[in-house]
């Protein structure tokens, strides 16, 4: 299902960085995200809900733009 807030995501398994680009144009990188968490994120019906419940507030992040 397409997200109403997330445009796309990229995951760098070697660095364990999840990059999320929102429809607003904001880009965030979440650090030390385990590969299994990313796999679960990809399977989630709602990417936004999964992000809010399982990633935000649990992983260090940096706003890129």
MMTF fields as JSON, N, C-alpha, C and O atoms, coordinates in Angstrom:
{
  "mmtfVersion": "1.0.0",
  "mmtfProducer": "UNKNOWN",
  "numBonds": 259,
  "numAtoms": 260,
  "numGroups": 65,
  "numChains": 1,
  "numModels": 1,
  "chainsPerModel": [1],
  "groupsPerChain": [65],
  "chainIdList": ["A"],
  "bondAtomList": [4, 2, 8, 6, 12, 10, 16, 14, 20, 18, 24, 22, 28, 26, 32, 30, 36, 34, 40, 38, 44, 42, 48, 46, 52, 50, 56, 54, 60, 58, 64, 62, 68, 66, 72, 70, 76, 74, 80, 78, 84, 82, 88, 86, 92, 90, 96, 94, 100, 98, 104, 102, 108, 106, 112, 110, 116, 114, 120, 118, 124, 122, 128, 126, 132, 130, 136, 134, 140, 138, 144, 142, 148, 146, 152, 150, 156, 154, 160, 158, 164, 162, 168, 166, 172, 170, 176, 174, 180, 178, 184, 182, 188, 186, 192, 190, 196, 194, 200, 198, 204, 202, 208, 206, 212, 210, 216, 214, 220, 218, 224, 222, 228, 226, 232, 230, 236, 234, 240, 238, 244, 242, 248, 246, 252, 250, 256, 254],
  "bondOrderList": [1, 1, 1, 1, 1, 1, 1, 1, 1, 1, 1, 1, 1, 1, 1, 1, 1, 1, 1, 1, 1, 1, 1, 1, 1, 1, 1, 1, 1, 1, 1, 1, 1, 1, 1, 1, 1, 1, 1, 1, 1, 1, 1, 1, 1, 1, 1, 1, 1, 1, 1, 1, 1, 1, 1, 1, 1, 1, 1, 1, 1, 1, 1, 1],
  "groupList": [{"groupName": "UNK", "atomNameList": ["N", "CA", "C", "O"], "elementList": ["N", "C", "C", "O"], "formalChargeList": [0, 0, 0, 0], "bondAtomList": [1, 0, 2, 1, 3, 2], "bondOrderList": [1, 1, 2], "singleLetterCode": "X", "chemCompType": "L-PEPTIDE LINKING"}],
  "groupTypeList": [0, 0, 0, 0, 0, 0, 0, 0, 0, 0, 0, 0, 0, 0, 0, 0, 0, 0, 0, 0, 0, 0, 0, 0, 0, 0, 0, 0, 0, 0, 0, 0, 0, 0, 0, 0, 0, 0, 0, 0, 0, 0, 0, 0, 0, 0, 0, 0, 0, 0, 0, 0, 0, 0, 0, 0, 0, 0, 0, 0, 0, 0, 0, 0, 0],
  "groupIdList": [1, 2, 3, 4, 5, 6, 7, 8, 9, 10, 11, 12, 13, 14, 15, 16, 17, 18, 19, 20, 21, 22, 23, 24, 25, 26, 27, 28, 29, 30, 31, 32, 33, 34, 35, 36, 37, 38, 39, 40, 41, 42, 43, 44, 45, 46, 47, 48, 49, 50, 51, 52, 53, 54, 55, 56, 57, 58, 59, 60, 61, 62, 63, 64, 65],
  "secStructList": [7, 7, 7, 1, 1, 3, 3, 3, 3, 3, 3, 3, 6, 6, 6, 6, 3, 3, 3, 3, 3, 3, 6, 6, 1, 7, 3, 3, 3, 3, 3, 1, 7, 7, 2, 2, 2, 2, 2, 2, 2, 2, 2, 7, 1, 7, 2, 2, 2, 2, 2, 2, 2, 2, 6, 6, 6, 6, 1, 7, 3, 3, 3, 7, 7],
  "xCoordList": [0.855, 0.0, 0.9, 1.816, 0.656, 1.442, 1.19, 0.077, 2.227, 2.119, 1.586, 1.816, 0.876, 0.359, 1.363, 1.149, 2.472, 3.489, 4.911, 5.76, 5.181, 6.534, 6.635, 5.875, 7.587, 7.796, 8.577, 8.166, 9.706, 10.489, 11.531, 11.809, 12.091, 13.119, 14.279, 14.119, 15.429, 16.618, 17.261, 17.209, 17.868, 18.537, 19.938, 20.123, 20.913, 22.303, 22.62, 22.842, 22.638, 22.839, 24.226, 24.378, 25.235, 26.599, 26.74, 27.45, 26.057, 26.131, 24.951, 24.949, 23.947, 22.719, 22.007, 21.539, 21.933, 21.272, 20.007, 20.039, 18.909, 17.632, 17.383, 17.293, 17.274, 17.003, 15.553, 15.124, 14.811, 13.39, 13.175, 13.53, 12.592, 12.24, 10.723, 9.968, 10.303, 8.874, 8.34, 9.098, 7.052, 6.422, 6.647, 6.612, 6.875, 7.123, 8.487, 8.755, 9.352, 10.703, 11.747, 12.943, 11.315, 12.255, 12.873, 12.213, 14.157, 14.875, 15.54, 16.232, 15.326, 15.915, 16.688, 16.284, 17.808, 18.573, 18.505, 18.84, 18.067, 18.01, 19.186, 19.409, 19.945, 21.213, 21.064, 20.235, 21.892, 21.947, 20.642, 20.287, 19.932, 18.689, 19.051, 19.687, 18.645, 18.948, 18.24, 17.163, 18.86, 18.298, 16.908, 16.046, 16.686, 15.37, 14.295, 13.154, 14.662, 13.708, 13.33, 12.163, 14.319, 14.024, 13.145, 12.221, 13.416, 12.596, 11.152, 10.211, 10.981, 9.636, 8.961, 7.761, 9.728, 9.204, 8.671, 7.579, 9.453, 9.038, 7.751, 6.955, 7.54, 6.347, 5.126, 3.998, 5.347, 4.257, 3.208, 3.539, 1.956, 0.849, 0.937, 0.772, 1.2, 1.333, 2.764, 3.169, 3.518, 4.903, 4.978, 5.862, 4.065, 4.058, 3.812, 4.481, 2.866, 2.581, 3.772, 4.174, 4.34, 5.506, 6.647, 7.294, 6.896, 7.964, 7.727, 8.645, 6.513, 6.192, 6.308, 6.765, 5.904, 5.876, 7.191, 7.474, 8.002, 9.163, 10.513, 11.555, 10.508, 11.782, 11.966, 12.981, 11.0, 11.11, 11.194, 10.42, 12.135, 12.303, 13.121, 13.458, 13.446, 14.227, 15.607, 16.503, 15.778, 17.049, 17.493, 16.68, 18.79, 19.34, 19.076, 19.093, 18.832, 18.548, 19.216, 19.665, 19.264, 19.787, 18.908, 18.605, 18.505, 17.746, 18.746, 19.681, 18.533, 19.442, 18.989, 19.802, 17.703, 17.148, 15.673, 15.032],
  "yCoordList": [-1.182, 0.0, 1.244, 1.337, 2.177, 3.417, 4.197, 4.224, 4.817, 5.6, 6.989, 7.541, 7.535, 8.895, 9.931, 11.13, 9.475, 10.414, 10.101, 10.993, 8.858, 8.446, 8.276, 7.521, 8.993, 8.899, 7.639, 6.865, 7.43, 6.207, 6.046, 6.964, 4.837, 4.53, 3.8, 3.143, 3.934, 3.2, 2.641, 3.259, 1.467, 0.857, 0.438, -0.243, 0.843, 0.453, -0.591, -0.257, -1.857, -2.946, -2.908, -3.236, -2.513, -2.468, -1.443, -1.673, -0.307, 0.757, 0.747, 1.48, -0.086, -0.172, 1.175, 1.584, 1.858, 3.162, 3.061, 2.615, 3.481, 3.561, 5.022, 5.868, 5.313, 6.684, 6.749, 5.985, 7.669, 7.833, 9.207, 10.228, 9.218, 10.465, 10.622, 9.77, 11.718, 11.977, 12.767, 13.43, 12.688, 13.429, 14.926, 15.644, 15.403, 16.83, 17.266, 18.457, 16.27, 16.571, 16.385, 16.364, 16.25, 16.009, 14.628, 13.672, 14.54, 13.268, 13.035, 13.911, 11.85, 11.476, 10.184, 9.295, 10.087, 8.853, 8.331, 9.035, 7.084, 6.402, 5.447, 4.667, 5.51, 4.783, 3.497, 3.405, 2.509, 1.218, 0.438, -0.268, 0.573, -0.167, -1.57, -1.726, -2.57, -3.945, -4.333, -3.826, -5.234, -5.673, -6.287, -6.114, -7.005, -7.616, -6.543, -6.714, -5.442, -4.343, -3.761, -3.457, -3.606, -3.102, -4.089, -3.673, -5.375, -6.392, -6.323, -6.419, -6.157, -6.029, -4.75, -4.742, -3.682, -2.405, -2.591, -2.127, -3.273, -3.479, -4.287, -4.077, -5.212, -6.059, -5.379, -5.827, -4.313, -3.659, -3.091, -2.52, -3.253, -2.704, -1.186, -0.578, -0.569, 0.881, 1.219, 0.997, 1.751, 2.118, 3.231, 3.213, 4.188, 5.294, 4.835, 5.294, 3.943, 3.421, 2.619, 2.759, 1.776, 0.998, 1.915, 1.697, 2.933, 3.883, 4.533, 4.623, 4.98, 5.641, 4.701, 5.114, 3.455, 2.527, 1.802, 1.406, 1.618, 0.749, 1.393, 0.799, 2.588, 3.209, 4.567, 4.8, 5.462, 6.782, 6.639, 5.901, 7.348, 7.307, 6.125, 6.054, 5.191, 4.019, 4.006, 3.298, 4.783, 4.846, 6.295, 7.197, 6.495, 7.834, 8.211, 7.356, 9.484, 9.925, 11.256, 11.959, 11.576, 12.855, 13.329, 12.574, 14.589, 15.163, 15.596, 16.349, 15.112, 15.415, 16.674, 17.545, 16.767, 17.986, 18.079, 19.036],
  "zCoordList": [0.0, 0.0, 0.0, 0.817, -0.884, -0.877, 0.406, 0.931, 0.886, 2.118, 1.814, 0.738, 2.773, 2.615, 3.098, 2.919, 3.717, 4.217, 3.762, 3.741, 3.399, 3.031, 1.516, 0.908, 0.92, -0.529, -0.87, -1.735, -0.19, -0.39, 0.717, 1.488, 0.758, 1.75, 1.083, 0.054, 1.69, 1.267, 2.52, 3.583, 2.392, 3.532, 3.123, 2.114, 3.902, 3.706, 4.773, 5.936, 4.364, 5.321, 5.952, 7.129, 5.186, 5.719, 6.837, 7.816, 6.684, 7.689, 8.658, 9.647, 8.369, 9.172, 9.251, 10.313, 8.107, 8.054, 7.203, 6.056, 7.79, 7.09, 6.748, 7.638, 5.466, 5.025, 4.566, 3.701, 5.158, 4.844, 4.235, 4.825, 3.052, 2.38, 2.462, 1.994, 3.059, 3.221, 2.026, 1.318, 1.818, 0.721, 0.855, -0.144, 2.055, 2.297, 1.759, 1.604, 1.475, 1.027, 2.114, 1.823, 3.359, 4.461, 4.325, 3.919, 4.674, 4.617, 5.974, 6.493, 6.54, 7.821, 7.656, 6.906, 8.364, 8.438, 9.863, 10.816, 9.993, 11.288, 11.347, 10.422, 12.446, 12.558, 13.374, 14.279, 13.026, 13.715, 13.657, 14.6, 12.54, 12.337, 11.842, 10.8, 12.591, 12.228, 10.932, 10.619, 10.196, 8.92, 9.087, 8.224, 10.195, 10.428, 10.638, 10.21, 11.294, 11.488, 10.129, 9.881, 9.253, 7.907, 7.142, 6.443, 7.261, 6.593, 7.098, 6.311, 8.41, 8.986, 8.493, 8.216, 8.385, 7.87, 6.451, 6.123, 5.614, 4.223, 4.129, 3.214, 5.067, 5.065, 5.679, 5.477, 6.419, 7.156, 6.209, 5.17, 6.573, 5.785, 5.742, 4.685, 6.907, 6.991, 7.386, 8.527, 6.447, 6.716, 7.768, 8.625, 7.706, 8.66, 10.083, 11.009, 10.264, 11.605, 12.108, 13.263, 11.243, 11.659, 12.058, 13.083, 11.262, 11.565, 12.922, 13.738, 13.164, 14.436, 15.63, 16.696, 15.471, 16.602, 16.839, 17.969, 15.8, 15.928, 15.632, 15.912, 15.075, 14.708, 15.376, 16.033, 15.217, 15.844, 17.355, 17.965, 17.948, 19.391, 19.88, 21.062, 18.983, 19.373, 18.736, 19.197, 17.682, 16.977, 16.852, 16.655, 16.97, 16.744, 15.301, 14.416, 15.063, 13.695, 13.419, 14.325, 12.138, 11.698, 10.552, 9.628, 10.627, 9.524, 8.445, 8.715, 7.236, 6.123, 5.387, 5.08, 5.109, 4.499, 4.748, 4.312]
}
